[in-house]
Amino acid sequence: MKVIGRILRKYLFAIILIVILLFIQAQCDLKLPEYTSNIINVGIQSKGVEYAYFEKVTKKKLDSIVAVSGETKIYDFYTEDSETYTIKKLSKDEKKELESLLIKPTAFIYLASFQEGFVLDSTALTFMMSNEVDRTLAEFYSSLDNLGDTMLKQYAIQGIQDEYKNVGINLDEYQMSYLFKVGGLMLLLTVFVAIIIIINSFISARVAASFGYDLREEMVRKITYFTNEDVNKFNTSSLITRCTNDISQIQMALTLFLRLVLFAPIMGIGAVIKLMGNKAGMTWVIAAAIGAIVLLVMILLFVALPKFRMIQKLIDRINQIVREQLNGIPVVRAFSNEELETDRFNSANDDLMKVNLFTNKIMAWLSPAMTIIMNGTMILVYWVALSKIDNGTLQVGTLTAFLTYTMHIIMSFMMLSMLSIMGPRAMISLNRINEVLNTASKMKEVKVPADYSKSKRGLVEFKNVSFKFPDGSDYVLKDITFTVKKGTTTAIIGATGSGKSALVKLIPRLFDISKGEILVNGVDVKKTKLKDLRDLISYVPQKGYLFSGTVESNIKLNNPHLSDEEMVKAAEVACAKDFIEEKRKKYKFEIAQGGNNVSGGQRQRLCIARAIAKNADILILDDSLSALDYKTDSLVRKNLNKKLKDVTKIIVAQRVATVMNADQIIVLDNGKIVGKGTHKDLLKKCPIYKQIALSQLREEEL
């Protein structure tokens, strides 16, 4: 996880910005239900009268209210005119204080006006409220406390509406002014939220795409430095899946996380806080809905999670089969195995389809189940709210806001439930990526490399070297000792399986030796950096591989700044110049992946030209002349001896004709050196070499 954490730290600022934008978006979204509630409760039901205090009131009315409440402080909030009082410019706290002083007496006067014989007169009201005999109004005034704040405020606002008619305020205009004001705010807020969503989506997509890019780059860099043992541990097809499908899964999950999953708890918690302040008294309904959603997701995860692990392994298997079939097309056709290979692929494909169908069927239950929970919650809310609206403790607008907040909470959990679909696959993919990134190569490098000896440049020494493959039980090479001097040609020959290729792969540390020492330029290969060591060596493997591109890009692969003249010289030494210049585009000729649009011999010569162009001190040809005819083979060797006099050359070959002119020939048999010397010496002293030679050439040719 360290590598993934390091990559994510690069985008920490962007992620923080996303979280901030999500908070702003959530706050705006949570504000909209309040405006909707106000439009219904205030704009429609209360004709735009939002607060239970008068903006303008007749003296008679205000005097009566003061007489009922006994609060002379009310006058301090108003400016007196000839016939009316006009409210002063008040702070938010002062408005709340005035409303608390006016709400009960205003509601009382409004309700008392329906009583027979009620007279709106401050002197009469004071007398009636204090009359020892008839205390009906006083008891009625006290009983208003039982109505609750919501109903009391509604009655007070109705009294204020009646008074506004008396002071000449047009309630229709007042109402429309309020509706336009609140509606305009809602419209602006909606546009603002849309802009935030667009910005957030862009940043989220950018972060996820960049993270995927960096992760792929990190994976390829790690795999590039893998030893053959490390590659075999994971399997090539699995590594391809991890670099493509697994990273795509993580990238998709990250996009989902940044855009939805992070937003869900912010919105959900905000909606819960708003609900608690809503005073609708139905929070237990939300708790029941959340419990049902959590239980549903847990059940689905328990059933589907093991299948998600299987999917990635089955994708590995399909990749492996397809890769084998594409690489082995000639073999498949030669043995008429097309139907067998098709059946093999179909079997793997069916297995993947069945698991995918199972997981999709399980997850298909999620959407209808969530819909049932959501609709069931709405029905329950309406059922509970009916009695509350009927007894006046809940307003329609408040119910609308409550339902909106409820939907926000449920939608938040639905967003989180989406993580239950993408999350498990992403976590499995993340673990598979981590397996690769956390793999410590067994080929260790020294922290302080030794310096190469200038006097021993080009010198290669094997001292009592033994080697066995990492998982092997027997040694492939045993007690190998020889020296290759600068500028000389050493050939290695032996029967199939004698260890020739394994021996030369030890020089650039493609494998590490089990015992002994290998010295290059006078330094043990284990005491130098791999890059420094491999910069000294040009290696042409048994199976020549060309990359998609041009002839020029392949020859200049390790040396992009190589001049065109040097490139042509390298091609000439490798006897590749003639066939290259026969092509219509010459060095710009397009090479297919793997070099499949050139012959085996042409491919080998281009690989040799690429190695020569590197200008390394040591050139290793691992049976790289096998596809050439005898004449071309001879020309290539002559060119190497003539043009690369200072380069140390090590040639692995099966043909005696290829090695007979070498300065030194090493004969291997069952991993041991059974002969060492020139062609003539070995014919006399080494029966195995002579036997190989006679099996290929006539005695007079030897």
C-alpha positions, 0 to 999 in steps of 0.5 A: 500500500505504500506505493499506492499511498505515495501515488495518491499523495500527489493528488492530495490537494485535488482530493481536498478540493473535491471534499470541500466542493462536496461539502458546499454542494451538500449544504446547497442541496440541503438548503433547497428543501427549506426553501420548498417548505417556506414556499408551501408554509409561508408563500402559499399558506401564509400569503408570504407572511413569514414571521409572527410580528407586524411590519406595520400595525394600527395603534389600536391593535398594538395597544390591545396586544400590549394590554393582553400581554402586559409587555410594554417593551413591544413599543420599543421595536416600533416607530410611532406615526399618526395612526400606525406603528412601523417596525424599526430596522431590527437584528435577527435576534431582535426579530426573534425576541419581538416574535416571541412577545407578539405570537401568543397575544396576537393569536389570542386576539385573532381567536377571541374575535370569533367569540360573541360580544368580543370588543377590541379595546385595550381598556375593555380587554384589560378589565375582562382579563382581570374580572374576578367574576368572569374569567373565561378569556383569561382561561382561554388565554392560558389554554393557548400554550397547549396548542403548540408553537406551530399552530400558535404561529399559524393563528398569529399569522392569520391575525397579522394578515387581517391587520395588513388589510386594515393598514392598506398592505396588498397581500397578493403583491406581498405574497408574489414578492415573497414567492419570487424572492424565494423562487429566485434564490432556489434557481440561483442555488440550483445553477450554482450546484450544477456548476459545482457538480461539473467542476467536481466531476471534471476534477474527479475524472482527472484524478482517477485517470491520472492515478490509473496512469501512474499506477500502470507506469509503476506496475510496468516499471516494477515488472520490467525489473523482475527476474525470470523467477518473479515473472514465472511466480505471477504468470505472464497472462496474470501480469497483463490482467493486473496491468489492464483489467485490475487497474481499470477496476480500481480507476472506476472505483476511485471515480465512483468514490470521489464523485458519489461515495464521499458525497453520500456520508456528507449528505446523509449526516447533513440530512440527519442533522436537518431532520433532527431540527425539523421537529416532525417527530418521525426520526424512528422511521428513518432509523428503520429504513437505514437498518433495512438498507444496511442489512440488505447490503450485508447479505448481498456482500456475504453472498457475492464477495467470494465470487468477485475473487473468482472473476479476476482469476477466471479473467487471468485464465482467459488471457492465458488461453488467448495468449497461448492460442495467438502465439501458437497459431501455426502449431494449432493449424499444423495439428488441425486443433482449431476445434479443440482450442475453441472448445478450450476457450469456450470452457473458460469463457463459460466459467467466467460467464456463469460467475458474472451472471451469478454476481449480476443476478445477486446485485440485480436484487439491489435496485428493486429492494432499494426501491421497495425500502424507499417507497415503503419509507415514504408510505410510512411517513405519510401514514404517521404524518396524517394524524400530526397534520390533522391535529395541527402539530405538523405543516404540509411544507414541513412534511415536504421538507421531511420527505426530501431529507428522508430521500436524501438519507436513503439516496446516500445509503443507495450511493454507498450500496453502489460501493458494495458492487464496485468496492469488493472487485476494486479491493480484490484488484488492489490486493492483486496490484499490491502483490506485484508492487510489494514483491521484493526481487530476490536479485539484490543490488549493493548500495555502494557499487565497486568501481570497474577496473580500466585495465580489465575492460572487456574481461569476463571471468567465471570462477567455480560457478554453479547454478540451479534454477530457483525451483530446481533441485539439480544443478544445471551448471557445475563448477564452471571456470574459464576466462574470456579476454578482451577483443577475443571470441569465445564459442560455447557448444554442447548438446541440447540441455547442456546449459549453454544458454543458462551460462551466458544468461548469468553474465548480465544477471538474468539469473543469479549464480548459486555458487562461485563468482562471475567477474566483468571488468574485474568486478563481481557482477553481484557487487555492481549495479544492474544498470551499470553491468547491463550497459556494458553488455549487448545480449541477443537472445535465442528467440529474436524479438522486434518491437512494433515500430520501424527498422530504424526505431528497433536498431536505435532502441538502446541508443536513440541518439545514434546517427544514421551513418552508425545505424547503417554501419551496424546493419551492414555488420549484421548483414541486414543492410541489403534486405533493408534497402530492398524495402520500399521505405528502407529504414522507415519500413514498419515492423509488426509486433514481434517482427512477424512481417519479416523472416526468421533470418531477417529478424535475427540479423536486425536483433544483431544490428540492434545489439551492435548499435549499442556499442557495448564492451561485451557482445553475447549471441545466444544461438542467434545465428541459427536461422541464418544460412551458412554463407550469411552466418560466415559473413556475420562472424567475419564482420564481427571479427573485423569491425568489432576488434575491441569487443569481447564476443561470446557466441552460443551455437549448435553448429560446429561451422559457426564456432570452429574459427573462435579463439576459444571453444568451451564444450559443455556436457550435462552442465560441466566443461568437458573441453576447452581450447581451439577447434584443432585442439578439441578435435584431438583432446575432446571426444564429445566435441569430435563426435559433434563435429563429425555428426555435422561435417565431413572429416575433410571439412574439419 
